[in-house]
């Protein structure tokens, strides 16, 4: 048996990673420490812990630790363990999307410019990331409109130039009409522009325009002038601030009672080339510093485009070790800055404000619904997870139940479950309800991280007082304190109210009535569809199913050959043995069983 107090005394005063596990040996949290003994002990001492930490500690059955040589090694190990095991109490970046980049295959004799989502160590130049393919496509379209580079994907010598050459969109390197050096000049200009070095590029184009004009080559001068104007316009449109750094990511955070939102701006060469946001559940009580720190480690771990600078509002305790880790990944110095004034602080605040707006737009209606339910249920926290149950049967046959989940104010169909009634053998819906809820609660208490997940904040039943009392009997078996309400309908079978055991009806807002109606309809559909499925399956059973040696394949072949069980019964032994896999003995068995 694991004695936590005894094991705490054995902890070394060295850096490393600690791994918290529950009774089923599931990893629920991974953290790193400069001094393992000091950090791990904090979790088990009486201090002002948040509700989240209290919940986590209550689930810890035992812990493990791995000693490392230094804090940097511990950070790398922590990131890998979080990615591999996805512990429920860590910051988990669930979005695995890849972002588009603009790629220039500079190793080629005649490089192409195109969009890719995969970065390889192939010597090519990559620019990005762009938050969406549309922004990257706009860049590539602009480049191919203003520069006469090849448009073809598979470059090879041709016997004649393609249409792009004739409409002056390509210099036809496939025909040898342009030298490698001349073609490379265009690519060098494109790279300058994508790197944000537009002032140098515009100065270069200005000189070339003057030279072409002196030579009275007005066609070339006009082409260069149009290119210069276009580059000036698109560069001005993309410029976001007076920040001069070529490569920075700006991160802002906002939170409410349900979610944490992190917004990230991608700035390259003083240009905003895109932004993205991420939502995290169950982190509202985690402090901002720990949330941002966890996000940075998750986000940049496998990111091929780490910026030179990351700007955030928070002052991270582990700033130096994260900077060193990111610098090693990038191969160049990376800084994490928390600006205190000026343009840079304004930009961080802009990311933060965007996160707030994104969060407000996400689930405003759901938040109001949860606040209303909180008041009705008279509980201290928002009821993030509410489960409802419904019983379905016909005259006590094929008795089943359905379960649906209202998660963060929305019906989550992926969390629905179905039950076969096992202990009730007559038409007694309250007893069926008690059985099902008892089984459901037991499952969570014994298997916290599997199947049904955490216990619900409240239980709604499809019905009145008798169903409410049945649910309460199930809850009392485990000495739990889970409120129960019934969802009742009017004489036109429309949801009209929520009701408690004292027959008190609660007045609901229009939005909540719609939500409860959808919730009630969903659980009813789960139960009735399962009931129908079992009933239809029973009706489809054939007498052939009870014959030893006849599986699904042979059954289908027999029915295909003879058309019905009745005709199989009337068939001769010789006819039955014509079916593959049926010998004379099995044929006689079939005839005997069908008599």
Buried (B, 14 or more C-beta within 10 A) or exposed (E): EEEBEEBBEEBEEBBBBBBBBBEEEBBBBBBBBBBBBEBBEEBBEEEEBEEBBEBBBEBBBBBEBBEBEEBBBBBBBBBEBBBEBEBBBBBBBEEEEEBBBBBBBBEBEBBBBBBBBEBEEEEBBBBBBBBBEEBBBEBBEBBBEBBBBBBBEEBEEEEEBBEBBEEEBBBBBBBEEBEEEEBBBBBEBBBBBBBBBBEEBBEBBEEBBEEBBEEEEEEBBEBBBEBBEEBBEBBEEBBBBEBEBBBBBBBBBBBBEBBBBBBBBBBBBBBBBBBBBBBBEBBBEBEBBBBBBBBBBBBBBEBBBBBBBBBBBBEBEBBEBBBBBBBEBBEEEBBBBBBEEEEBBEBBBBBBEBBBEBBEEBBEEBBBBBBBBBEBBEBEEBBBBBBBBBBBBEEEEBBBBBBBBBBBBBBEEEBBBBBEBEEBEEBBBBBBBBBBBBBBBBBBEEBBBEEBBEBBBBBBBBBBBBBBBBBBBBBEEEEBEBBBBBBBBEEEEEBBBBBBBEEEEBEBEEBBBBBBBBBBBBBBBBBBBBBEEBBEEEEEEBBBEEBEEBEEEBBEBBBEBBEEBEEBBEBEEEBBBEBEEBEEEBBEBBBEBBE
